[in-house]
Amino acid sequence: MSIIPSFFGGRRSNIFDPFSLDVWDPFDGIFNTSIIPTGNNETSAFVNAKIDWKETPEAHVFKADLPGLKKEEVKVELQEGKILQISGERRREKEEKNDKWHRVERSSGNFVRQFRLPVNVKVDQVKAKMENGVLTVTVPKQEVKKPEVKAIDISN
């Protein structure tokens, strides 16, 4: 049963279920990602590039849908060794003098997305690849050593 309509972030939830984890949060994503628009007043789905972040036992994996972009048009950077930044630009097609446009729906413009990485990553081994319009960035995790426990004898 859907109580919260899809225009609240596209997710649906039952607000009467106190244990539901899929409740719309108006502050979701404010503190761990940022979207920096291009400065022009163009509203664009591309400006808000959608990126998935998955954690596996071995790595953090980021996948970005960037249809129509070449790898030369995308930048993947690490800032201060703890912030992963994915950015790029899709340029608008050049208009020819004799062209008559009936509809323009494909978006263009710049996008920037930033993610604060956890402390347990190997920033020197980050890899990125672009295939079929999907950028995949893999950030390997460091092996977390369990603290050594040493028993201490208690004396009288």
Wavefront OBJ file of the C-alpha trace (Angstrom):
o trace
v 0.000 0.000 0.000
v 1.534 3.268 -1.105
v 0.927 6.199 1.216
v 3.609 8.657 0.123
v 3.263 9.601 -3.563
v 6.143 9.140 -5.963
v 6.751 12.895 -6.372
v 8.494 12.802 -2.966
v 11.786 11.439 -4.270
v 10.342 8.593 -6.335
v 10.201 6.171 -3.415
v 7.053 4.790 -1.911
v 6.520 3.771 1.673
v 3.883 2.893 4.210
v 4.044 5.589 6.898
v 1.944 3.452 9.235
v 4.685 0.809 9.463
v 7.045 2.017 12.243
v 9.721 -0.463 11.136
v 9.740 0.570 7.472
v 13.223 1.593 6.367
v 12.005 3.044 3.077
v 10.598 6.317 4.395
v 11.087 9.490 2.404
v 13.703 11.690 4.012
v 13.765 15.325 2.818
v 17.398 15.637 3.966
v 18.565 12.415 2.296
v 21.806 13.003 0.399
v 22.444 16.556 1.609
v 25.509 15.730 3.683
v 27.240 13.016 1.662
v 26.793 14.240 -1.925
v 26.554 17.548 -3.659
v 25.235 18.624 -7.002
v 26.760 21.751 -8.453
v 24.724 23.192 -11.323
v 26.299 24.840 -14.342
v 25.307 28.381 -13.472
v 22.932 28.740 -16.395
v 19.236 28.360 -15.653
v 18.916 25.128 -17.597
v 17.136 22.407 -15.670
v 18.483 19.092 -16.776
v 18.341 15.456 -15.787
v 21.938 15.219 -16.942
v 23.067 17.906 -14.524
v 21.730 15.638 -11.780
v 23.643 12.575 -13.007
v 22.419 9.480 -11.179
v 25.123 7.495 -9.416
v 24.821 4.240 -7.467
v 27.234 3.514 -4.595
v 27.582 -0.113 -3.543
v 29.866 -1.558 -0.884
v 31.184 -5.086 -1.287
v 33.541 -6.910 1.091
v 36.452 -5.927 -1.195
v 35.600 -2.418 -2.420
v 33.266 0.547 -2.796
v 31.824 0.593 -6.323
v 30.309 3.690 -7.932
v 28.289 3.394 -11.167
v 27.199 6.477 -13.085
v 24.843 6.500 -16.059
v 26.405 8.911 -18.552
v 24.770 8.103 -21.893
v 26.367 9.654 -24.940
v 29.553 10.734 -23.163
v 33.050 9.642 -24.105
v 35.646 8.916 -21.460
v 37.489 12.078 -22.532
v 34.464 14.146 -21.452
v 34.428 12.728 -17.898
v 36.824 13.408 -14.991
v 37.312 11.243 -11.916
v 39.376 12.887 -9.182
v 40.336 12.340 -5.556
v 40.455 15.498 -3.479
v 42.533 15.498 -0.312
v 42.572 11.694 -0.506
v 39.069 11.405 0.912
v 36.578 12.937 -1.521
v 35.760 11.209 -4.804
v 34.634 13.715 -7.435
v 33.000 12.682 -10.712
v 32.407 15.470 -13.217
v 31.850 16.030 -16.894
v 30.086 17.961 -19.602
v 27.783 17.154 -22.474
v 27.921 19.879 -25.086
v 24.886 21.012 -27.008
v 24.775 20.105 -30.700
v 25.784 22.872 -33.044
v 22.832 24.429 -34.791
v 23.113 24.754 -38.524
v 21.499 27.674 -40.303
v 19.032 25.497 -42.231
v 18.096 23.231 -39.304
v 14.531 23.308 -38.043
v 14.220 21.800 -34.568
v 10.835 20.339 -33.606
v 11.751 19.209 -30.105
v 14.832 19.368 -27.877
v 14.608 16.969 -24.926
v 18.139 15.657 -24.588
v 19.945 17.489 -21.858
v 23.323 19.155 -21.954
v 25.512 20.915 -19.470
v 28.009 20.268 -16.689
v 27.672 17.986 -13.713
v 29.717 17.463 -10.563
v 29.051 14.838 -7.905
v 31.160 14.371 -4.772
v 31.273 11.488 -2.296
v 33.132 11.451 1.023
v 34.983 8.145 1.170
v 35.262 6.108 4.363
v 38.630 5.831 6.104
v 39.175 2.172 5.189
v 39.894 2.687 1.456
v 43.055 2.349 -0.620
v 43.060 5.713 -2.413
v 46.226 4.812 -4.330
v 44.451 1.877 -6.059
v 41.284 3.554 -7.386
v 40.288 2.380 -10.877
v 37.746 3.779 -13.326
v 36.384 2.389 -16.590
v 33.758 3.566 -19.053
v 31.696 1.053 -20.998
v 28.440 1.575 -22.930
v 27.751 4.935 -21.272
v 28.267 3.597 -17.737
v 31.205 4.843 -15.678
v 32.355 2.368 -13.003
v 34.742 3.592 -10.302
v 36.153 0.950 -7.957
v 37.755 2.011 -4.673
v 39.375 -1.010 -2.952
v 39.010 -1.371 0.805
v 41.854 -1.965 3.235
v 41.752 -5.105 5.279
v 40.621 -4.180 8.748
v 42.785 -5.942 11.289
v 41.030 -7.135 14.376
v 42.606 -5.743 17.511
v 44.870 -8.188 19.283
v 43.494 -9.219 22.637
v 45.938 -10.168 25.360
v 44.701 -11.641 28.596
v 46.160 -10.074 31.743
v 46.461 -12.125 34.912
v 44.865 -10.554 37.933
v 46.975 -10.758 41.087
v 45.797 -10.633 44.715
l 1 2 3 4 5 6 7 8 9 10 11 12 13 14 15 16 17 18 19 20 21 22 23 24 25 26 27 28 29 30 31 32 33 34 35 36 37 38 39 40 41 42 43 44 45 46 47 48 49 50 51 52 53 54 55 56 57 58 59 60 61 62 63 64 65 66 67 68 69 70 71 72 73 74 75 76 77 78 79 80 81 82 83 84 85 86 87 88 89 90 91 92 93 94 95 96 97 98 99 100 101 102 103 104 105 106 107 108 109 110 111 112 113 114 115 116 117 118 119 120 121 122 123 124 125 126 127 128 129 130 131 132 133 134 135 136 137 138 139 140 141 142 143 144 145 146 147 148 149 150 151 152 153 154 155 156
